[in-house]
Amino acid sequence: MKMLSRRQFVHHSALASLATPALLKSAPPDKINLAFIGPGGMGTNHIKTMCKRSDFIVSYVCDADSKRAEAAAKLIHDLTGQTPKVVSDMRRVFDDKAVQAVLMATPDHWHAPGAILAANSGKHVYVEKPCSHNLHEGLLMIEAAAKNKVVMQVGTQSRSTAHIIGIVEKLRRGIIGDVLVAKAWNSQLRKNHGHQPDSAPPAELDYELWLGPVPKVPFKSTYHPAHWRWFHHFGAGDFGNDGVHDIDIARWGLGVEQHPNRIIGQGSKLFFDDDQEWPDTLYCGFEYDIAGKTKQLIYEQRDWSPYVQEGHENGCAWYGTEGMIIGGKARGWQIFGRQNKLLEDIKASSGPDLAAHHANFFDAIRTGAKLNADISINHLSTALCHLGNIAARTRRALVFDPLKEQFINDADTSKLLRREYREHWSTPMA
């Protein structure tokens, strides 16, 4: 009997759980009992969009920032008439057996710890992108969802957006022939955050709760409420922030459903003189060996550039043997054949469809419908952010084992696939 690696076993277990229609332990009521955890910027977008629905009850709003939590609870009351409980510690939510699902829009360093705890308490999870702070956490999230038979949707809404689904379907039908190369880019003008001293956290923030399993570091005003993502402890830079959306679309269209075999990367701060730790300029290349063929995926990032690329600030391109497609999730797509002949110009009426992504999550909970951005799907895209960042930090060409999820003959670099945690009730195990 052929033995499966841990990665293969988890993958097959996750697929088996998704194939089972009855994902709830019991029949759901007419309204799903939901908690919002982390109602900040994107969290507020979720609230405003989801509160247009009438098929759920909000039992809790949870945030380590009391002002933010109270504001979100008021917003929910204003939009729906409901009065959710306001708590700071997410364990209060997980301990309540009435809560069926959580929507997590916390900072990145809480995505995996919170989602795993939620799954282990039997809650279905919608977790924001990037799904993990490091590659190993993604595997633990897949395991938690499969073991507890809960659905775990990741917030890459493009997977539920009609014009993006349509362009991927055209690629699958061979509209530009055999697709060999895909490219994603993130080109925009970000903010200089300056150099901020260590300081006391604001009175409304429980900084101990906010840190969670992260090793203790002094508070900086840059961290909260919005700019934690530019620091190694808390985020994955703009690759994990905006870049993950477009590289997910690019990988989807390229048709690769595994980790890459080889990774190269260059990343530096070319423009900003501030406290940001992640590169403002990044170029990464990924190669996949699939059934005797090789495909390439390329990522470009310029956080200081106010110029669009190929007509799109953030976009994707696919290059095939019979043509190419260039476009983006916000504005649509142009399909070119041989000799750059324009075959089709597809306009997007709007950007990514958040409401459709919510609907897919609710359908999966109620009926066992297939998730559009299941954790096992998003893990492969988020891993590209982590692998590219590691290649840029080490300034080395890396060879990766897609099944073992380790760099080959490189134990030191493989240590970067995990993170250091402090002893904390939320620290992921294994």
DRENSE-897271 format. One record per residue: residue in three letters; y, z, x of N, C-alpha, C in turn. Coordinates in steps of 0.05 Angstrom, whole numbers, padded with zeros to 5 digits, always signed. Each point is the difference from the previous one (the first is absolute). Example, Ala and Ser with C-alpha at 12.3 -4.5 7.8 and 13.67 -1.06 7.14 Angstrom:
2
ala-00114+00156+00264+00024+00000-00018+00024+00000+00018;ser+00021-00014-00007+00024+00001+00016+00022+00014-00015;
//
This chain:
430
met-00024+00000+00017+00024+00000-00017+00025+00000+00018;lys+00018-00018-00006+00025-00002+00016+00019+00023-00007;met+00009+00015+00020+00018+00022-00004+00028-00009-00002;leu+00015+00011-00019+00028-00007-00004+00017+00019+00016;ser+00022-00010+00012+00020+00017+00013+00014+00016-00022;arg+00014+00021+00009+00015+00016-00020+00020-00017-00014;arg+00013-00018+00014+00020-00018-00012-00013-00018-00021;gln-00023-00012+00007-00014-00017-00019-00010+00016-00024;phe-00010+00025+00004-00009+00016-00022+00022+00006-00019;val+00023+00008+00011+00023+00006-00018+00009-00024-00015;his+00000-00023+00013+00008-00025-00013-00018-00006-00024;his-00027+00001+00005-00018-00006-00021+00001+00021-00022;ser+00004+00025+00007+00002+00022-00020+00024-00005-00018;ala+00022-00008+00013+00025-00004-00015-00004-00023-00020;leu-00012-00022+00009-00005-00023-00017-00018+00008-00023;ala-00020+00017+00005-00019+00008-00021+00015+00017-00021;ser+00017+00018+00009+00015+00016-00019+00019-00017-00017;leu+00012-00020+00012+00018-00018-00015-00015-00017-00020;ala-00026-00005+00005-00015-00017-00018-00009+00016-00025;thr+00003+00026+00000-00008+00017-00022+00022+00003-00020;pro-00003-00010-00025+00023+00001-00019+00009+00029-00007;ala-00019+00018-00003+00007+00027-00009+00010+00017+00024;leu+00026-00004+00007+00011+00015+00023+00009+00027-00008;leu+00006+00005-00025+00008+00027-00009-00026+00016-00006;lys+00001+00026+00007-00023+00017-00006-00004+00004-00030;ser+00021-00004-00015-00002+00002-00029+00020-00021-00012;ala-00003-00005-00025+00017-00020-00013+00029+00009+00001;pro+00019-00017+00008+00028+00008+00001+00012+00002-00027;pro+00020+00017-00003+00014+00002-00025+00019-00025-00003;asp+00014-00001-00022+00018-00023-00004+00021-00001+00021;lys+00009+00024+00009+00021+00001+00020-00011+00013+00026;ile+00006-00013+00022-00009+00010+00026+00019+00022+00009;asn-00011+00022+00009+00015+00023+00010+00006-00004+00029;leu+00026-00002+00007+00009-00009+00026+00019+00020+00013;ala+00000+00000+00027+00019+00015+00015+00014-00018+00020;phe+00026+00003+00003+00015-00014+00021+00004+00018+00024;ile-00009-00009+00023+00002+00016+00025+00017-00016+00020;gly+00024+00010+00006+00018-00014+00018+00018-00019-00014;pro+00017+00010-00019+00017-00018-00015+00027-00006+00014;gly-00002-00012+00023+00024-00007+00015+00010-00028-00008;gly+00007-00016+00020+00011-00027-00006-00020-00017-00015;met-00023-00006+00013-00020-00016-00013-00013+00015-00024;gly-00002+00026+00003-00011+00016-00021+00017-00002-00026;thr+00026-00001+00004+00018-00003-00023-00004-00028-00013;asn-00004-00020+00016-00006-00027-00010-00025+00001-00017;his-00020+00014+00009-00025+00003-00015+00006+00013-00027;ile+00015+00021+00001+00006+00015-00025+00014-00018-00020;lys+00021-00014+00009+00016-00017-00018-00017-00022-00012;thr-00018-00011+00016-00017-00022-00009-00022+00011-00018;met-00014+00020+00008-00023+00010-00015+00009+00013-00026;cys+00024+00012-00001+00009+00013-00024+00006-00020-00022;lys-00002-00025+00005+00002-00020-00022-00026-00002-00015;arg-00021+00012+00011-00026+00001-00013-00001+00024-00019;ser-00019-00001-00018-00003+00023-00019-00028+00012+00000;asp-00016-00008+00020-00028+00008+00000-00007+00020+00021;phe+00020+00017+00007-00006+00021+00019+00017+00025-00005;ile-00009+00022+00010+00015+00026-00001+00005+00009+00028;val+00025+00007+00006+00007+00011+00026-00002+00030-00001;ser-00019+00011+00013-00004+00029+00000+00016+00014+00023;tyr+00003-00014+00023+00013+00012+00023+00018-00020+00014;val+00020+00012+00012+00015-00014+00022-00001+00019+00023;cys-00008-00011+00024-00004+00017+00023+00015-00011+00024;asp+00016+00016+00013+00014-00008+00024+00008+00025+00016;ala-00001-00002+00026+00009+00022+00017+00030+00004-00001;asp+00014-00020-00010+00029+00002-00004+00005+00007-00030;ser+00010+00024-00005+00003+00010-00028+00021-00017-00015;lys+00021-00008+00013+00021-00016-00014-00012-00027-00009;arg-00016-00012+00018-00012-00026-00006-00020+00003-00023;ala-00015+00021+00000-00020+00004-00021+00014+00005-00027;glu+00020+00017+00000+00015+00005-00025+00013-00025-00011;ala+00011-00016+00018+00013-00025-00009-00021-00019-00012;ala-00024-00001+00012-00020-00018-00011-00010+00010-00027;ala-00003+00026-00003-00009+00012-00025+00021-00006-00022;lys+00025+00002+00007+00021-00006-00020+00000-00030-00007;leu-00005-00017+00019-00001-00029-00005-00023-00006-00020;ile-00023+00013+00005-00023-00005-00017+00006+00010-00028;his+00013+00023-00002+00008+00011-00027+00019-00019-00014;asp+00019-00010+00015+00020-00018-00012-00013-00026-00010;leu-00020-00010+00015-00013-00025-00007-00022+00002-00021;thr-00013+00023+00000-00024+00003-00018+00001+00024-00019;gly+00018+00019+00005+00000+00024-00016-00020+00021+00010;gln-00016-00007+00020-00020+00019+00011+00013+00019+00019;thr-00011+00024+00003+00010+00020+00018-00022+00009+00019;pro-00003-00014+00023-00021+00007+00019+00006+00026+00015;lys-00021+00013+00009+00004+00023+00017+00010-00009+00027;val+00017+00015+00013+00010-00006+00026-00013+00019+00020;val-00013-00011+00020-00014+00017+00021+00007-00012+00027;ser-00003+00016+00021+00005-00009+00027-00026-00005+00015;asp-00022+00014-00007-00025-00001+00014-00020-00017-00016;met-00009-00022+00011-00018-00018-00015-00026+00013-00007;arg-00008+00022+00012-00025+00013-00008+00001+00009-00028;arg+00024+00006-00011+00003+00008-00028-00009-00023-00018;val+00006-00024+00008-00008-00024-00015-00030-00004+00001;phe-00011+00002+00025-00029-00005+00003-00017+00021-00013;asp+00010+00024-00003-00015+00022-00013-00001-00003-00030;asp+00017-00016-00012+00001-00003-00029-00019-00022-00008;lys-00022+00008-00013-00021-00018-00008+00009-00020-00022;ala+00022+00006-00013+00010-00018-00021+00012-00026+00012;val+00010+00002+00025+00013-00023+00013-00022-00020+00008;gln+00003-00024-00009-00020-00021+00006+00008-00018+00023;ala+00026-00003+00005+00008-00019+00020+00026+00009+00013;val+00005-00008+00025+00025+00007+00014+00011-00026+00011;leu+00027-00001+00000+00014-00022+00013+00015+00013+00024;met-00008-00009+00024+00011+00013+00024+00018-00019+00015;ala+00026+00008+00002+00020-00016+00015+00013+00018+00020;thr-00017+00016+00014+00009+00018+00021+00007-00015+00025;pro+00011+00013+00020+00001-00013+00027-00028-00007+00010;asp-00001-00019+00018-00026-00011+00009-00020+00021+00010;his+00010+00021+00014-00018+00019+00012-00015+00016-00021;trp+00009-00001-00025-00014+00014-00022-00018-00018-00016;his+00001-00026+00005-00015-00019-00018-00030+00007+00001;ala-00012-00001+00023-00029+00005+00002-00007+00029-00007;pro+00013+00020+00012-00008+00028-00007+00002+00005-00030;gly+00022-00009-00012+00004+00005-00029-00020-00016-00017;ala-00005-00025+00007-00018-00017-00016-00029+00011+00002;ile-00008+00009+00024-00027+00010+00003-00003+00026-00016;leu+00020+00018+00001-00002+00025-00016-00001-00007-00029;ala+00016-00019-00009+00000-00008-00028-00027-00011-00008;ala-00011-00018+00016-00027-00011-00007-00021+00022+00000;asn+00001+00018+00019-00020+00022+00001+00003+00019-00024;ser+00023+00000-00014+00003+00016-00024-00005-00017-00025;gly-00010-00025+00004-00008-00016-00023+00023-00016-00012;lys+00022-00002+00014+00023-00016-00011-00001-00028+00010;his+00008-00019-00018+00004-00027+00008+00027-00001+00015;val+00003-00019+00018+00023+00000+00018+00014-00027+00002;tyr+00025+00000-00004+00017-00022+00008+00017+00010+00023;val-00004-00011+00024+00013+00010+00024+00017-00023+00012;glu+00024+00007+00009+00018-00020+00011-00010-00010+00026;lys+00011-00024+00008-00007-00012+00025+00018+00013+00022;pro-00008-00002+00025-00027-00007+00010-00019+00021-00009;cys-00025-00007-00005-00018+00020-00012-00005+00023+00019;ser+00003-00004+00026-00006+00021+00019+00021+00001+00022;his+00000+00023+00014+00017+00003+00024-00013-00010+00025;asn-00027-00001+00000-00015-00011+00022-00026-00012-00010;leu-00013-00016+00016-00022-00016-00010-00023+00017-00010;his-00007+00021+00014-00023+00017-00008+00004+00012-00028;glu+00024+00006-00007+00005+00012-00027-00008-00019-00022;gly+00004-00026+00005-00008-00019-00021-00029+00001-00006;leu-00017+00003+00020-00029+00002-00004-00006+00025-00016;leu+00014+00022+00006-00005+00025-00015+00008-00003-00029;met+00021-00016-00006+00009-00004-00027-00021-00017-00015;ile-00011-00020+00012-00021-00016-00012-00024+00018-00007;glu-00008+00017+00019-00022+00019-00005+00006+00018-00023;ala+00024+00011-00002+00007+00019-00021-00001-00013-00027;ala+00011-00024-00002+00000-00014-00026-00029-00007-00009;ala-00016-00009+00019-00028-00008-00007-00016+00025-00007;lys+00002+00021+00016-00016+00025-00005+00007+00012-00027;asn+00025+00000-00007+00009+00013-00025+00001-00019-00024;lys-00006-00025+00005+00000-00020-00022+00027-00001-00014;val+00021+00000+00015+00027-00003-00011+00012-00027+00009;val+00019-00010-00014+00014-00024+00008+00023+00008+00018;met+00006-00017+00020+00021+00006+00019+00015-00026+00005;gln+00023-00003-00013+00017-00024+00002+00022+00005+00021;val+00006-00020+00016+00022+00002+00020+00023-00017-00009;gly+00025+00009+00006+00024-00012-00011+00009-00026+00012;thr-00018-00018+00006+00008-00027+00007-00001-00017-00025;gln+00023+00000-00014+00001-00012-00027-00004-00030+00000;ser+00003-00013+00022-00003-00029+00002-00028-00008-00010;arg-00019+00018+00003-00028-00006-00008-00002-00003-00030;ser+00020+00010-00015+00000-00003-00029+00022-00019-00010;thr+00011-00015+00017+00023-00017-00006-00009-00029-00005;ala+00006-00012-00023-00012-00025-00008+00005-00023+00019;his+00025-00003+00010+00004-00024+00017-00013+00003+00028;ile-00005+00025+00008-00013+00004+00026-00031-00004-00004;ile-00010+00011-00022-00028-00006-00006-00005-00030-00002;gly+00019-00014-00012-00003-00029-00003+00000-00015+00026;ile+00017+00009+00019+00000-00015+00025-00025+00005+00016;val-00011+00025-00002-00026+00005+00014-00022-00016-00013;glu+00000-00003-00026-00020-00016-00013+00002-00029+00009;lys+00024-00011+00004+00003-00027+00010-00011-00003+00028;leu+00005+00021+00017-00011+00000+00027-00031-00001-00001;arg-00011+00016-00018-00030+00001-00003-00011-00027-00008;arg+00016-00015-00016-00010-00026-00010+00004-00022+00021;gly+00012+00007+00023+00003-00019+00022+00024-00018-00001;ile+00022+00009-00013+00023-00017-00003+00012-00009+00027;ile-00004+00016+00021+00009-00009+00027-00023-00001+00019;gly-00024-00004-00011-00023-00003+00017-00011+00027+00010;asp-00011+00000+00023-00011+00024+00012+00023+00016+00013;val+00005+00024-00010+00022+00016+00009-00009+00014+00026;leu+00014-00006+00022-00008+00011+00026+00019+00022+00010;val+00025-00001-00008+00021+00018+00010+00017+00010-00024;ala+00007+00026+00000+00019+00011-00019+00021+00015+00016;lys+00024+00001-00011+00022+00015+00013+00015+00016-00021;ala+00008+00024+00007+00018+00016-00017+00023+00009+00017;trp+00024+00002-00013+00023+00009+00015+00017+00019-00017;asn+00015+00017+00015+00017+00020-00012+00026-00002+00016;ser+00020-00014-00012+00025-00005+00014+00023+00010-00017;gln+00013+00021+00009+00021+00012-00016+00018+00018+00018;leu+00022+00009-00011+00018+00017+00015-00003+00028-00010;arg-00011+00017+00017-00003+00029-00006+00024+00016+00010;lys-00002+00026-00004+00022+00018+00005-00004+00015+00027;asn+00022+00004+00014-00001+00017+00024+00003+00029-00009;his-00020+00017+00008+00000+00028-00009+00013+00019+00019;gly+00008-00010+00023+00014+00017+00019-00019+00020+00013;his+00012+00018+00015-00015+00022+00013+00007+00026-00014;gln-00020+00012-00013+00005+00024-00016-00013+00024+00014;pro+00014+00022+00001-00011+00024+00012-00020+00013-00019;asp-00017+00017+00011-00018+00017-00016+00018+00018-00017;ser-00009+00005-00025+00017+00016-00018-00018+00015-00020;ala+00012+00017-00015-00014+00013-00022-00004-00019-00023;pro-00024+00001-00013-00003-00018-00023+00018+00009-00023;pro+00006-00018-00018+00016+00008-00023-00014+00021-00017;ala+00016+00016-00015-00011+00022-00015-00021-00008-00020;glu+00004-00024-00011-00019-00009-00022-00026-00011+00011;leu-00003-00003+00026-00024-00011+00012-00018+00022+00012;asp-00025+00001-00010-00020+00017+00013-00012-00016+00023;tyr+00011+00003+00023-00007-00017+00023-00029+00005+00009;glu-00010+00024-00003-00028+00005+00006-00018-00016-00017;leu+00005-00001-00026-00016-00017-00018+00004-00029+00007;trp+00024-00008+00006+00006-00028+00005-00015-00010+00025;leu-00002+00017+00020-00015-00008+00025-00030-00003-00005;gly-00011+00017-00018-00028-00002-00005-00017+00003+00026;pro-00019-00018+00005-00017+00004+00023+00011-00010+00027;val+00026-00009-00001+00012-00010+00025+00007+00023+00018;pro-00005-00003+00026+00008+00022+00019+00030+00007-00004;lys+00006+00025+00003+00027+00009-00006+00020-00012+00020;val+00021-00011-00011+00022-00011+00015+00026+00010-00013;pro+00021+00004+00015+00025+00009-00012+00011-00021-00020;phe+00013+00009-00020+00012-00018-00020+00023-00016+00011;lys+00002-00025-00008+00024-00017+00005+00009-00010-00026;ser+00026-00003-00004+00010-00011-00025-00009-00028-00005;thr-00008-00014+00022-00010-00028-00003-00026+00000-00016;tyr-00016+00021+00002-00027+00000-00013+00001-00002-00030;his+00018+00016-00012+00000+00003-00029+00029-00003-00009;pro+00004-00016-00022-00020-00008-00020-00013-00027+00004;ala+00009-00017+00020-00009-00027-00001-00010-00013+00025;his+00006+00011+00024-00004-00016+00024-00023+00010+00018;trp-00018+00016-00011-00023+00010+00015-00017-00023+00010;arg+00000-00023-00013-00019-00021+00006+00005-00012+00028;trp+00022+00005+00012+00006-00011+00027-00010+00018+00022;phe-00015+00021-00006-00009+00019+00020-00031+00001+00001;his-00010+00002+00024-00029-00002+00004-00016+00021-00016;his+00010+00024-00003-00014+00021-00014-00004-00007-00030;phe+00019-00014-00011+00002-00001-00029-00006-00028-00012;gly+00007-00021+00015-00003-00027-00011-00013-00019+00019;ala+00000-00026-00007-00011-00021+00016+00021-00021+00007;gly+00025+00008-00001+00022-00018+00006+00003-00020-00023;asp+00015-00021+00005+00005-00020-00021-00025-00018-00004;phe-00018+00000+00019-00025-00014-00004-00015+00012-00024;gly-00002+00026-00001-00013+00014-00022+00017+00002-00025;asn+00026-00004+00003+00018+00003-00022+00003-00026-00016;asp+00014-00019+00010+00003-00026-00013-00021-00020+00010;gly-00007+00001+00025-00018-00020+00011-00027+00000-00012;val-00010+00023-00009-00027+00001-00012-00002-00017-00025;his+00022-00003-00015+00000-00017-00024-00007-00028+00007;asp+00015-00011+00020-00003-00028+00006-00025-00006+00017;ile-00008+00018+00017-00024-00005+00015-00024+00002-00018;asp+00002+00016-00021-00022+00002-00020-00003-00027-00014;ile+00023-00012-00008-00001-00026-00014-00011-00021+00020;ala+00010+00001+00025-00009-00020+00019-00030+00002+00005;arg-00011+00024+00003-00028+00004+00005-00016-00009-00025;trp+00009+00006-00023-00012-00008-00025-00003-00030-00001;gly+00022-00014+00005-00001-00029-00001-00017-00012+00022;leu-00001+00013+00023-00017-00010+00022-00030+00003-00006;gly-00006+00019-00018-00028+00003-00009-00017+00016+00019;val+00012+00019+00015-00016+00016+00019-00003+00028-00012;glu-00025+00008-00003-00007+00026-00013-00014+00018+00020;gln+00011+00002+00024-00010+00018+00021+00023+00006+00018;his-00005+00019+00019+00020+00005+00021+00000-00022+00020;pro+00022-00003+00015+00001-00021+00021-00017+00008+00024;asn-00007-00020+00016-00015+00005+00025+00018+00004+00024;arg+00023-00013+00000+00019+00002+00023+00028+00004-00010;ile+00015+00016+00014+00028+00007-00008+00018-00001+00024;ile+00023-00013-00002+00021+00001+00020+00026+00008-00013;gly+00018+00013+00015+00025+00008-00012+00021+00006+00020;gln+00025-00007-00007+00023+00008+00016+00020+00012-00019;gly+00010+00024+00007+00020+00013-00017+00018+00017+00016;ser+00026-00001-00006+00020+00015+00014+00024+00005-00018;lys+00017+00019+00008+00026+00003-00013+00020-00017+00016;leu+00007-00023-00011+00018-00018+00013+00029+00004-00009;phe+00004+00012-00024+00026+00000-00012+00011+00028-00005;phe-00016+00018-00013+00010+00026-00008-00001+00020+00022;asp+00022+00015+00004+00001+00023+00017+00002+00024-00018;asp-00023+00010-00007-00001+00023-00019-00026+00015+00004;asp-00006+00018-00019-00024+00017+00003-00026-00014-00009;gln+00002-00024-00011-00025-00013-00010-00020-00003+00023;glu-00025+00005-00006-00021-00002+00021-00016-00026-00001;trp-00002-00012-00024-00015-00025-00002+00017-00024+00008;pro-00011-00022+00008+00015-00024+00009+00017-00011-00022;asp+00024-00010+00007+00015-00016-00019-00007-00030+00002;thr-00015-00007+00020-00008-00028+00005-00030+00001+00007;leu-00016-00016-00014-00029+00002+00003-00013-00027-00005;tyr-00018-00008+00018-00015-00025-00003-00030+00007+00005;cys-00017-00006-00020-00028+00007+00003-00017-00024-00008;gly-00023-00003+00014-00019-00021-00007-00028+00012-00003;phe-00014-00010-00020-00027+00010-00006-00018-00024-00002;glu-00024+00002+00012-00020-00021-00001-00025+00011-00013;tyr-00012-00017-00018-00024+00007-00015-00022-00019+00007;asp-00023+00010+00006-00024-00017+00004-00017+00002-00024;ile-00003-00022-00015-00014+00000-00025-00019-00024-00001;ala-00025+00006-00002-00021-00021-00003+00004-00022+00021;gly+00004+00007+00024+00002-00020+00022+00027-00013+00002;lys+00020+00007-00017+00026-00011+00001+00021+00022+00006;thr+00023-00008+00009+00022+00019+00006+00024-00006-00017;lys+00012+00021-00011+00025-00003-00015+00021+00019+00012;gln+00025-00007-00003+00022+00016+00012+00019+00010-00022;leu+00010+00024+00004+00021+00011-00017+00022+00011+00018;ile+00025-00007-00007+00023+00006+00017+00020+00016-00016;tyr+00013+00019+00013+00020+00017-00013+00025+00001+00018;glu+00024-00005-00013+00025+00002+00014+00018+00020-00015;gln+00015+00015+00016+00019+00020-00012+00026+00001+00016;arg+00022-00003-00013+00026+00004+00012+00017+00017-00019;asp+00004+00025+00006+00014+00018-00018+00030-00001+00004;trp+00010-00016+00017+00028-00002+00006+00012-00027-00008;ser-00017-00017-00012+00008-00027-00006+00009-00004-00028;pro+00025-00009-00004+00009-00006-00028-00006-00028-00009;tyr-00019-00013+00013-00005-00028-00005-00028-00004-00013;val-00002-00018-00018-00026-00006-00012-00015-00018+00019;gln-00026-00001-00004-00018-00017+00015-00014-00018-00020;glu+00001-00026+00004-00012-00020-00018+00010+00005-00029;gly+00025+00010-00002+00011+00004-00027-00008+00026-00013;his-00013+00018+00015-00010+00025-00012+00005+00023+00019;glu+00012+00021-00010+00004+00024+00017-00027+00012+00008;asn-00017+00004-00019-00028+00009+00005-00018-00021-00012;gly-00018-00011+00016-00016-00022-00011-00027-00004+00013;cys-00013-00021-00009-00027-00007+00010-00002-00031+00003;ala-00017-00008+00018-00007-00028+00002-00030-00003+00007;trp-00012-00021-00011-00027-00007+00007-00001-00028+00010;tyr-00015-00004+00021-00002-00026+00013-00029-00010-00002;gly-00004-00022-00014-00027-00011-00004-00003-00027+00012;thr-00024-00011-00001-00006-00025+00012+00012-00024-00015;glu+00010+00005-00025+00011-00021-00017+00029+00006-00008;gly+00012+00022+00010+00027+00006-00008+00007+00029+00006;met+00022+00009-00013+00008+00028+00004+00014+00010-00025;ile+00001+00026-00003+00015+00013-00021+00019+00020+00012;ile+00025+00000-00009+00020+00018+00010+00014+00013-00024;gly+00004+00026+00001+00014+00013-00022+00001+00030+00003;gly+00004+00013-00023+00002+00029+00000-00003+00012-00027;lys-00005+00026-00001-00006+00013-00025+00024+00002-00019;ala+00024-00003+00011+00023+00002-00017+00011-00026-00011;arg-00005-00022+00014+00013-00026-00007-00019-00022-00007;gly-00026+00002+00008-00019-00021-00007-00009-00015+00024;trp-00012-00024-00005-00015-00014+00021+00005-00030+00000;gln-00002-00012+00023+00000-00029+00003-00026-00008+00014;ile-00012-00020-00012-00026-00011+00010+00005-00027+00012;phe-00007-00004+00025+00004-00025+00014-00027-00012+00008;gly-00002-00026-00003-00023-00014+00009+00005-00013+00028;arg-00015-00020+00006+00003-00014+00025+00028-00012+00003;gln+00010-00002+00024+00027-00011+00006+00022+00016-00015;asn-00005+00026-00005+00019+00018-00013+00008-00010-00028;lys-00018-00014-00013+00006-00009-00027-00001+00024-00019;leu+00022+00004-00015+00001+00023-00019-00018-00007-00024;leu-00021+00016-00003-00019-00005-00022+00008+00016-00025;glu+00010+00025+00004+00006+00017-00022+00021+00021+00008;asp+00019+00006-00018+00020+00020+00005-00003+00021-00023;ile-00010+00023+00007-00006+00021-00020+00021+00021+00001;lys+00016+00003-00020+00021+00020-00001-00011+00026-00012;ala+00009+00022+00012-00007+00027-00011+00022+00010-00018;ser-00006+00008-00024+00020+00010-00018+00009+00028+00008;ser-00017+00015+00014+00007+00027+00009-00018+00007+00024;gly+00005+00023+00011-00016+00009+00023-00026+00012-00009;pro-00013+00016+00017-00026+00012-00007+00000+00015-00026;asp-00021-00002-00015-00002+00010-00027-00012+00028-00001;leu+00018+00020+00001-00009+00028+00001-00013+00008-00026;ala+00010-00010-00023-00012+00007-00026-00028-00010-00002;ala-00005-00024+00010-00027-00011-00001-00019+00016+00018;his+00010+00010+00022-00016+00016+00018-00008+00027-00013;his+00019+00012-00014-00005+00024-00016-00022-00006-00021;ala+00004-00023-00014-00019-00007-00021-00029-00003+00011;asn-00002-00012+00023-00026-00003+00013-00012+00027+00007;phe+00016+00018+00009-00010+00028+00006-00010+00013-00025;phe+00016-00001-00022-00009+00012-00025-00025-00013-00011;asp-00002-00026+00002-00023-00014-00010-00025+00008+00016;ala+00003+00004+00026-00023+00008+00016-00009+00028-00007;ile+00018+00018-00006-00007+00027-00009-00015-00001-00027;arg+00010-00016-00018-00011+00000-00027-00026-00016-00003;thr-00001-00023+00013-00022-00018-00005-00017-00007+00024;gly+00008+00009+00024-00014-00008+00024+00008-00027+00010;ala+00022-00011-00010+00010-00026+00009+00004+00001+00031;lys-00003-00023+00012+00003-00001+00029+00029+00005+00009;leu+00004+00017+00019+00026+00005+00011+00010-00024+00016;asn+00025-00007-00003+00011-00022+00016+00005+00008+00029;ala+00008+00025+00004+00005+00010+00028-00015+00026+00005;asp-00026-00002-00004-00017+00023+00006+00003+00009+00029;ile-00006+00025+00004+00003+00012+00027-00016-00016+00021;ser-00023-00010-00007-00016-00015+00019+00013-00026+00008;ile+00015-00012-00019+00015-00024+00006+00024+00006+00018;asn+00016+00020-00009+00024+00006+00014-00005+00012+00028;his-00022+00014+00004-00007+00010+00026+00000-00022+00021;leu-00010-00023-00007-00001-00022+00019+00028-00010+00008;ser+00019+00000-00020+00027-00009+00006+00016+00021+00015;thr-00002+00025-00009+00014+00022+00013-00010+00003+00029;ala-00026-00004+00004-00011+00001+00027+00014-00019+00019;leu+00009-00023-00010+00015-00019+00017+00026+00013+00010;cys+00013+00015-00016+00024+00014+00008-00006+00020+00023;his-00021+00015-00004-00008+00020+00021-00009-00014+00025;leu-00016-00021-00002-00011-00014+00024+00023-00014+00014;gly+00018-00013-00014+00023-00013+00013+00018+00020+00014;asn+00005+00022-00013+00017+00021+00012-00013+00011+00026;ile-00027+00003-00001-00013+00010+00024+00001-00020+00022;ala-00003-00026-00006+00001-00020+00021+00028-00001+00012;ala+00021+00003-00017+00027+00000+00011+00006+00025+00017;arg-00011+00023-00009+00005+00025+00016-00014+00000+00026;thr-00025-00012+00001-00015+00000+00025+00007-00024+00017;arg+00013-00020-00012+00007-00025+00014-00025-00013+00013;arg-00022-00001-00016-00025-00011+00009-00012-00017-00021;ala-00016-00020+00009-00016-00016-00018-00025+00017-00006;leu-00006+00004-00026-00022+00018-00008-00023-00015-00013;val-00024+00009+00005-00024-00011-00013-00011+00021-00018;phe-00006-00007-00025-00006+00019-00021-00027-00006-00012;asp-00016+00021-00006-00025-00003-00014+00006+00004-00030;pro-00001-00021-00017+00008+00003-00028-00018+00019-00016;leu-00025+00003+00007-00018+00017-00015+00002+00029+00009;lys+00000+00005+00026+00002+00027+00010+00028+00011-00001;glu+00020-00017-00004+00028+00007-00001+00008+00016+00026;gln-00007-00013+00022+00006+00011+00026+00008-00023+00019;phe+00017+00006+00019+00006-00020+00021-00024+00000+00019;ile-00008-00024+00009-00024-00003+00016+00005+00008+00028;asn-00017+00018+00010+00002+00010+00028+00028+00011+00007;asp+00012+00014-00020+00027+00010+00004+00003+00026-00016;ala-00013+00021+00010+00000+00026-00015+00028+00012-00002;asp+00016-00004+00021+00027+00012+00000+00017-00012-00023;thr+00000-00027-00002+00015-00013-00020-00011+00006-00028;ser-00026+00003-00002-00012+00006-00026+00009+00027-00011;lys+00009+00018+00018+00011+00026-00009+00025-00004-00017;leu+00014-00023+00004+00024-00005-00016-00006-00009-00028;leu-00025-00004-00006-00008-00007-00028+00000+00024-00018;arg+00003+00023+00012+00002+00025-00015+00027+00014+00007;arg+00005+00023-00012+00024+00014+00007-00007+00029+00005;glu+00018+00015+00012-00002+00028+00004+00010+00014-00026;tyr-00016+00019-00010+00008+00016-00023+00003+00029+00009;arg+00015+00015-00014-00001+00029+00003-00019+00012-00020;glu-00007+00025+00003-00017+00013-00019+00015+00004-00026;his-00009-00012-00021+00015+00000-00025-00020-00005-00023;trp+00005+00010-00024-00018-00004-00022-00004-00029-00008;ser+00019-00018+00008-00003-00028-00008-00011-00018+00022;thr-00008+00012+00023-00009-00017+00022-00026-00015-00008;pro+00000-00027+00002-00025-00014-00007-00022+00007+00019;met-00024+00003-00011-00024+00007+00016-00016-00025+00007;ala-00014+00002+00022-00019-00021+00010+00014-00020+00019;
//
